[in-house]
Amino acid sequence: MPAISCSAPGKVILCGEHAVVYQKPAIAIPVFEGSTKCSIVAKPTAPHDETMIIAPNIALKCQLRCLVENHPIRTAVNLVLQKLSLDHLPVCEIRIQSTLPTAAGLGSSASTSVALIRALSTFLGRSLSDEEVNSLAFEIEKIHHGTPSGIDNTVITYAKTLFFIKARASEFILPGEPLTLVIADTGIKGSTSKAVADVKLGFNTEPEKFGMLINQIGELVYSSKDFLINGDLRSLGNNLTKNHELLREMGVSCDKLDLLVDDALSHGALGAKLSGGGQGGIMIALVESDQAESVASALRSKGAVNTIITHVPAKGQTG
Ligand code: MEV
Protein backbone atom coordinates (compact mmCIF):
# COMPACT_ATOMS: atom_id res chain seq x y z
CA MET A 1 0.00 0.00 0.00
CA PRO A 2 1.53 3.40 -0.95
CA ALA A 3 2.40 5.85 1.84
CA ILE A 4 0.64 9.21 2.13
CA SER A 5 3.22 11.99 2.56
CA CYS A 6 2.72 15.64 3.49
CA SER A 7 5.34 18.31 4.20
CA ALA A 8 5.41 21.66 5.94
CA PRO A 9 8.13 24.36 5.97
CA GLY A 10 9.79 26.13 8.90
CA LYS A 11 9.48 29.85 9.64
CA VAL A 12 11.24 32.92 10.94
CA ILE A 13 9.68 35.90 12.66
CA LEU A 14 10.97 38.96 10.78
CA CYS A 15 9.82 41.30 13.55
CA GLY A 16 7.29 41.60 16.36
CA GLU A 17 7.78 38.39 18.36
CA HIS A 18 6.65 38.52 21.99
CA ALA A 19 4.73 41.79 21.44
CA VAL A 20 2.46 39.73 19.16
CA VAL A 21 1.28 37.79 22.23
CA TYR A 22 -0.05 41.19 23.48
CA GLN A 23 -2.20 41.94 20.42
CA LYS A 24 0.55 43.82 18.54
CA PRO A 25 1.33 42.91 14.92
CA ALA A 26 4.24 40.76 13.74
CA ILE A 27 5.63 39.72 10.36
CA ALA A 28 6.56 36.08 9.70
CA ILE A 29 8.22 34.40 6.73
CA PRO A 30 8.09 30.72 5.75
CA VAL A 31 11.49 29.05 5.43
CA PHE A 32 11.63 26.32 2.80
CA GLU A 33 15.27 25.37 3.39
CA GLY A 34 14.11 23.28 6.37
CA SER A 35 10.93 21.22 6.56
CA THR A 36 9.05 18.38 8.18
CA LYS A 37 7.71 15.40 6.28
CA CYS A 38 5.05 13.08 7.66
CA SER A 39 4.41 9.74 5.94
CA ILE A 40 1.64 7.34 6.85
CA VAL A 41 1.26 3.82 5.56
CA ALA A 42 -1.63 1.48 6.40
CA LYS A 43 -0.74 -1.78 8.17
CA PRO A 44 -3.94 -3.78 7.64
CA THR A 45 -2.38 -7.05 8.80
CA ALA A 46 -0.87 -5.63 12.02
CA PRO A 47 -2.68 -6.38 15.28
CA HIS A 48 -5.40 -3.96 16.34
CA ASP A 49 -4.16 -0.87 18.25
CA GLU A 50 -0.54 -1.32 17.13
CA THR A 51 -0.07 1.97 15.29
CA MET A 52 3.63 2.86 15.41
CA ILE A 53 5.02 6.39 15.62
CA ILE A 54 8.58 6.86 14.42
CA ALA A 55 10.10 10.34 14.85
CA PRO A 56 13.90 10.07 14.94
CA ASN A 57 14.43 13.83 15.48
CA ILE A 58 12.75 13.66 18.86
CA ALA A 59 14.05 10.12 19.58
CA LEU A 60 10.53 8.70 19.51
CA LYS A 61 9.70 5.17 18.43
CA CYS A 62 6.70 3.67 20.15
CA GLN A 63 3.09 2.69 19.75
CA LEU A 64 0.60 5.53 19.59
CA ARG A 65 -1.31 4.18 22.59
CA CYS A 66 1.87 4.38 24.73
CA LEU A 67 2.02 8.19 24.40
CA VAL A 68 0.49 10.16 27.26
CA GLU A 69 -3.03 11.40 26.57
CA ASN A 70 -2.02 15.04 26.02
CA HIS A 71 1.11 14.29 23.94
CA PRO A 72 1.08 16.63 20.91
CA ILE A 73 1.14 13.71 18.45
CA ARG A 74 -1.66 11.84 20.20
CA THR A 75 -3.62 15.07 20.47
CA ALA A 76 -3.18 15.66 16.73
CA VAL A 77 -4.60 12.21 15.98
CA ASN A 78 -7.58 12.75 18.31
CA LEU A 79 -8.30 16.23 16.92
CA VAL A 80 -8.26 15.00 13.31
CA LEU A 81 -10.51 12.02 14.16
CA GLN A 82 -12.91 14.35 15.95
CA LYS A 83 -12.90 16.83 13.06
CA LEU A 84 -13.73 14.03 10.61
CA SER A 85 -16.31 12.47 12.98
CA LEU A 86 -14.41 9.18 13.07
CA ASP A 87 -13.98 7.04 16.15
CA HIS A 88 -10.70 5.28 15.36
CA LEU A 89 -7.54 5.41 13.30
CA PRO A 90 -6.98 2.33 11.11
CA VAL A 91 -3.74 0.59 12.12
CA CYS A 92 -0.84 2.31 10.40
CA GLU A 93 2.77 3.46 10.73
CA ILE A 94 3.36 7.19 11.11
CA ARG A 95 6.84 8.45 10.32
CA ILE A 96 7.82 12.06 11.04
CA GLN A 97 11.15 13.40 9.79
CA SER A 98 12.34 16.97 10.10
CA THR A 99 15.38 18.89 9.00
CA LEU A 100 14.43 21.71 11.39
CA PRO A 101 16.29 21.89 14.70
CA THR A 102 14.01 21.78 17.75
CA ALA A 103 13.76 24.69 20.22
CA ALA A 104 15.59 27.02 17.82
CA GLY A 105 12.88 29.49 16.76
CA LEU A 106 12.40 27.89 13.33
CA GLY A 107 8.91 26.59 14.08
CA SER A 108 9.71 22.88 14.29
CA SER A 109 6.72 22.10 16.54
CA ALA A 110 4.21 23.91 14.31
CA SER A 111 5.81 22.38 11.21
CA THR A 112 5.39 18.89 12.70
CA SER A 113 1.76 19.59 13.63
CA VAL A 114 0.86 20.92 10.19
CA ALA A 115 2.57 18.05 8.32
CA LEU A 116 0.99 15.47 10.66
CA ILE A 117 -2.55 16.93 10.50
CA ARG A 118 -2.41 17.11 6.70
CA ALA A 119 -1.07 13.56 6.37
CA LEU A 120 -3.62 12.13 8.84
CA SER A 121 -6.60 13.80 7.22
CA THR A 122 -5.46 12.71 3.74
CA PHE A 123 -4.89 9.17 5.03
CA LEU A 124 -8.40 9.19 6.49
CA GLY A 125 -9.92 10.21 3.18
CA ARG A 126 -10.70 13.94 3.56
CA SER A 127 -7.95 16.51 3.20
CA LEU A 128 -8.69 19.44 5.50
CA SER A 129 -8.68 23.03 4.26
CA ASP A 130 -5.83 25.35 5.26
CA GLU A 131 -8.19 27.05 7.69
CA GLU A 132 -9.06 23.75 9.36
CA VAL A 133 -5.42 22.63 9.49
CA ASN A 134 -4.42 25.98 11.00
CA SER A 135 -7.02 25.87 13.75
CA LEU A 136 -6.11 22.29 14.77
CA ALA A 137 -2.38 23.12 14.67
CA PHE A 138 -3.07 26.08 16.97
CA GLU A 139 -4.61 23.71 19.55
CA ILE A 140 -1.39 21.66 19.49
CA GLU A 141 0.78 24.79 19.74
CA LYS A 142 -1.00 25.53 23.02
CA ILE A 143 0.28 22.22 24.41
CA HIS A 144 3.83 23.10 23.34
CA HIS A 145 3.94 26.79 24.20
CA GLY A 146 1.24 27.61 26.75
CA THR A 147 -0.24 30.86 25.43
CA PRO A 148 1.00 31.21 21.87
CA SER A 149 -0.23 33.96 19.55
CA GLY A 150 -0.87 31.52 16.69
CA ILE A 151 1.65 33.14 14.33
CA ASP A 152 3.84 30.03 13.93
CA ASN A 153 1.05 27.65 12.90
CA THR A 154 -0.46 30.33 10.60
CA VAL A 155 2.71 31.16 8.62
CA ILE A 156 3.57 27.47 8.33
CA THR A 157 0.07 26.39 7.27
CA TYR A 158 -0.26 29.04 4.55
CA ALA A 159 3.48 29.03 3.67
CA LYS A 160 3.35 32.73 2.78
CA THR A 161 4.86 35.89 4.26
CA LEU A 162 2.27 37.39 6.55
CA PHE A 163 1.39 40.39 8.63
CA PHE A 164 -0.28 38.88 11.67
CA ILE A 165 -2.36 40.17 14.54
CA LYS A 166 -3.60 37.60 17.07
CA ALA A 167 -7.19 36.46 16.50
CA ARG A 168 -7.58 38.58 13.33
CA ALA A 169 -7.49 37.53 9.69
CA SER A 170 -3.87 37.47 8.47
CA GLU A 171 -2.73 39.69 5.64
CA PHE A 172 -0.40 38.11 3.10
CA ILE A 173 2.26 40.56 1.99
CA LEU A 174 4.82 40.62 -0.80
CA PRO A 175 8.08 42.56 -0.57
CA GLY A 176 8.70 45.37 -3.04
CA GLU A 177 12.30 44.11 -3.42
CA PRO A 178 13.58 40.55 -2.93
CA LEU A 179 14.83 39.84 0.60
CA THR A 180 17.85 37.80 1.55
CA LEU A 181 18.13 36.61 5.12
CA VAL A 182 20.97 34.81 6.81
CA ILE A 183 19.66 32.67 9.67
CA ALA A 184 22.23 31.63 12.27
CA ASP A 185 21.62 29.09 15.02
CA THR A 186 23.34 29.80 18.34
CA GLY A 187 23.07 26.09 19.17
CA ILE A 188 21.52 27.09 22.50
CA LYS A 189 18.09 25.51 22.95
CA GLY A 190 15.51 28.19 23.77
CA SER A 191 12.14 27.35 25.28
CA THR A 192 9.42 29.56 23.77
CA SER A 193 7.03 28.84 26.63
CA LYS A 194 9.67 29.90 29.18
CA ALA A 195 10.54 33.07 27.25
CA VAL A 196 6.83 33.96 26.90
CA ALA A 197 6.33 33.29 30.63
CA ASP A 198 9.37 35.46 31.49
CA VAL A 199 7.96 38.36 29.47
CA LYS A 200 4.61 37.92 31.21
CA LEU A 201 6.32 38.01 34.58
CA GLY A 202 8.22 41.15 33.53
CA PHE A 203 4.98 42.73 32.38
CA ASN A 204 3.26 41.91 35.68
CA THR A 205 6.20 43.22 37.73
CA GLU A 206 7.07 46.29 35.65
CA PRO A 207 3.92 47.04 33.64
CA GLU A 208 5.04 50.51 32.58
CA LYS A 209 8.42 49.44 31.22
CA PHE A 210 7.12 46.33 29.46
CA GLY A 211 4.02 48.14 28.18
CA MET A 212 6.28 50.74 26.59
CA LEU A 213 8.60 48.13 25.04
CA ILE A 214 5.62 46.22 23.61
CA ASN A 215 4.14 49.42 22.14
CA GLN A 216 7.48 50.41 20.61
CA ILE A 217 7.81 46.99 18.98
CA GLY A 218 4.26 47.31 17.64
CA GLU A 219 5.11 50.68 16.04
CA LEU A 220 8.29 49.25 14.51
CA VAL A 221 6.30 46.42 12.94
CA TYR A 222 3.80 48.81 11.31
CA SER A 223 6.59 50.85 9.73
CA SER A 224 8.51 47.65 8.83
CA LYS A 225 5.47 46.46 6.88
CA ASP A 226 5.55 49.68 4.81
CA PHE A 227 9.32 49.44 4.27
CA LEU A 228 8.96 45.81 3.22
CA ILE A 229 6.16 46.50 0.75
CA ASN A 230 7.97 49.56 -0.67
CA GLY A 231 11.27 47.69 -0.94
CA ASP A 232 13.11 50.09 1.39
CA LEU A 233 15.46 47.44 2.76
CA ARG A 234 17.85 49.87 4.44
CA SER A 235 15.06 51.29 6.63
CA LEU A 236 13.70 47.78 7.22
CA GLY A 237 17.16 46.68 8.35
CA ASN A 238 17.40 49.60 10.80
CA ASN A 239 14.03 48.61 12.23
CA LEU A 240 15.14 45.00 12.71
CA THR A 241 18.20 46.11 14.68
CA LYS A 242 16.05 48.44 16.82
CA ASN A 243 13.65 45.53 17.38
CA HIS A 244 16.57 43.46 18.69
CA GLU A 245 17.46 46.20 21.17
CA LEU A 246 13.88 46.25 22.49
CA LEU A 247 13.79 42.45 22.81
CA ARG A 248 17.12 42.60 24.67
CA GLU A 249 15.60 45.09 27.12
CA MET A 250 12.75 42.64 27.59
CA GLY A 251 15.25 39.99 28.68
CA VAL A 252 14.79 37.52 25.83
CA SER A 253 18.22 37.84 24.23
CA CYS A 254 21.44 36.21 25.47
CA ASP A 255 25.17 36.89 25.08
CA LYS A 256 25.56 34.68 22.04
CA LEU A 257 22.59 36.21 20.24
CA ASP A 258 23.98 39.71 20.95
CA LEU A 259 27.41 38.63 19.74
CA LEU A 260 26.04 37.24 16.45
CA VAL A 261 23.84 40.30 15.89
CA ASP A 262 26.85 42.63 16.39
CA ASP A 263 28.99 40.47 14.14
CA ALA A 264 26.42 40.46 11.32
CA LEU A 265 26.17 44.26 11.53
CA SER A 266 29.95 44.69 11.53
CA HIS A 267 30.08 42.56 8.35
CA GLY A 268 27.69 44.90 6.58
CA ALA A 269 24.25 43.40 7.28
CA LEU A 270 21.41 45.92 6.78
CA GLY A 271 19.93 44.84 10.10
CA ALA A 272 20.00 41.93 12.52
CA LYS A 273 18.00 40.58 15.44
CA LEU A 274 17.08 37.50 17.39
CA SER A 275 14.08 35.69 15.94
CA GLY A 276 11.37 33.64 17.66
CA GLY A 277 11.21 32.99 21.38
CA GLY A 278 14.88 33.94 21.97
CA GLN A 279 17.01 33.15 25.07
CA GLY A 280 19.00 31.06 22.55
CA GLY A 281 17.80 29.71 19.23
CA ILE A 282 18.32 31.68 16.05
CA MET A 283 19.14 35.21 14.93
CA ILE A 284 18.48 36.63 11.46
CA ALA A 285 20.43 39.15 9.42
CA LEU A 286 18.95 41.06 6.49
CA VAL A 287 21.67 41.31 3.86
CA GLU A 288 22.32 42.30 0.25
CA SER A 289 22.22 39.02 -1.67
CA ASP A 290 25.91 39.20 -2.66
CA GLN A 291 26.90 39.56 1.03
CA ALA A 292 24.99 36.51 2.23
CA GLU A 293 27.81 33.95 1.98
CA SER A 294 30.38 36.18 3.69
CA VAL A 295 28.01 37.14 6.53
CA ALA A 296 27.05 33.46 7.01
CA SER A 297 30.69 32.43 7.12
CA ALA A 298 31.53 35.23 9.60
CA LEU A 299 28.67 34.08 11.85
CA ARG A 300 29.91 30.48 11.77
CA SER A 301 33.41 31.67 12.72
CA LYS A 302 31.83 33.48 15.69
CA GLY A 303 30.23 30.24 16.91
CA ALA A 304 26.95 29.81 15.02
CA VAL A 305 26.43 26.04 14.78
CA ASN A 306 24.57 26.30 11.51
CA THR A 307 23.55 28.96 9.00
CA ILE A 308 20.79 29.01 6.40
CA ILE A 309 20.44 31.55 3.61
CA THR A 310 16.86 32.12 2.54
CA HIS A 311 15.40 34.38 -0.15
CA VAL A 312 11.93 35.91 -0.29
CA PRO A 313 10.93 36.80 -3.84
CA ALA A 314 9.56 40.27 -4.53
CA LYS A 315 6.06 40.99 -5.81
CA GLY A 316 5.87 39.91 -9.42
CA GLN A 317 8.77 37.44 -9.15
CA THR A 318 8.21 33.71 -9.21
CA GLY A 319 9.94 31.02 -7.19
C1 MEV B 1 7.47 32.44 18.58
O1 MEV B 1 7.82 32.11 17.25
C2 MEV B 1 6.93 33.82 18.64
C3 MEV B 1 6.51 34.29 20.06
O2 MEV B 1 5.99 35.61 19.87
C4 MEV B 1 5.47 33.41 20.67
C5 MEV B 1 4.13 33.49 19.97
O3 MEV B 1 3.84 34.43 19.26
O4 MEV B 1 3.34 32.55 20.17
C6 MEV B 1 7.70 34.39 20.99
Boltz pocket constraint, residues with backbone or C-beta under 6 A from the ligand:
constraints:
  - pocket:
      binder: B
      contacts: [[A, 13], [A, 16], [A, 17], [A, 18], [A, 19], [A, 20], [A, 21], [A, 105], [A, 145], [A, 147], [A, 148], [A, 149], [A, 150], [A, 151], [A, 152], [A, 192], [A, 196], [A, 276], [A, 277]]
      max_distance: 6.0
